[in-house]
């Protein structure tokens, strides 16, 4: 089943940041949290999927709010 991946957070940088997924066929259903970031850590504008037969990895930009330092991170096998 195809999924939509997105980020939810509070009003401030690094406030309750969660990476979520939702079935594309049922956008009215409740979104499922697949990752919660520590306080003070946020996600940039990029989410990318790496689709392989054995797994589906999600790549995203993640950074610290104070010093604006960041990097690219991967969530392995987000299908499970």
N, C-alpha and C positions, 0 to 999 in steps of 0.2 A: 504494500500500500504506500502511495506517495505521501510525503509529509512536508509541512511548511516549518522551517526553523526560524526563530526570531529571538530577540532579547527584550526582557522586561527589567525595569529598575525603578528606584525611587526618583525624587526630584533632584538630588545632588549627585555629583560624580562619585561612583563607587558605592552607591546606596542601594543595597538589596538587589544586586545584579544577578539575574538568572537567565540561562539559555533554555529556551522552551521549544516544544514541538507540538504540532497539531495535525491531525489527518486532513489532507487536502480535500477528501470527499465529504468531510463533516466539519466545516469551519465553525459551526455553532457549538461543538463539543468543548469540554474543558481541556485547556492546554496542559501538557505534562512538562514539569521541570526536569531537564536532563543534567543540569550543572548549576551550582550556586558558587559565585565568586566571593572571595573574602572581602570584608569592608575595605574601602579605599582602592579597590581594583575595579576597572571598568572595561568595557568592550568597545572597540572602534567600529568603523562602518563596514568592515568586511567579514562576511561569513562565506565559506566555500566548502563544497562537498567533494570528497574523493571517493568515488564509487568503484568498488571492486566486487568480484563475485562473492568473496568470503566475508566482506565487512563494508561498512559505510563510515568513513571518518569525516569529522567536521573540523575545519581549520578556521581560526578567528584571530583577529588582532586584540591583544589584551595589554592594558597599560596601568601604571600607578598614577593616581590622580595628582598627587603633590608634585613630584619631580617630572611628570610627563615622560616617564621612561616606559617603553613597551617592547613587545616582541610578538611573534606569531606562535600560537599554541594549537594543539590538536586534541580533540576529544575522540578517542578510539571507539569504533563500532557503536554508533549512536542508535542503531536499529533495535538494540536489546534493552 
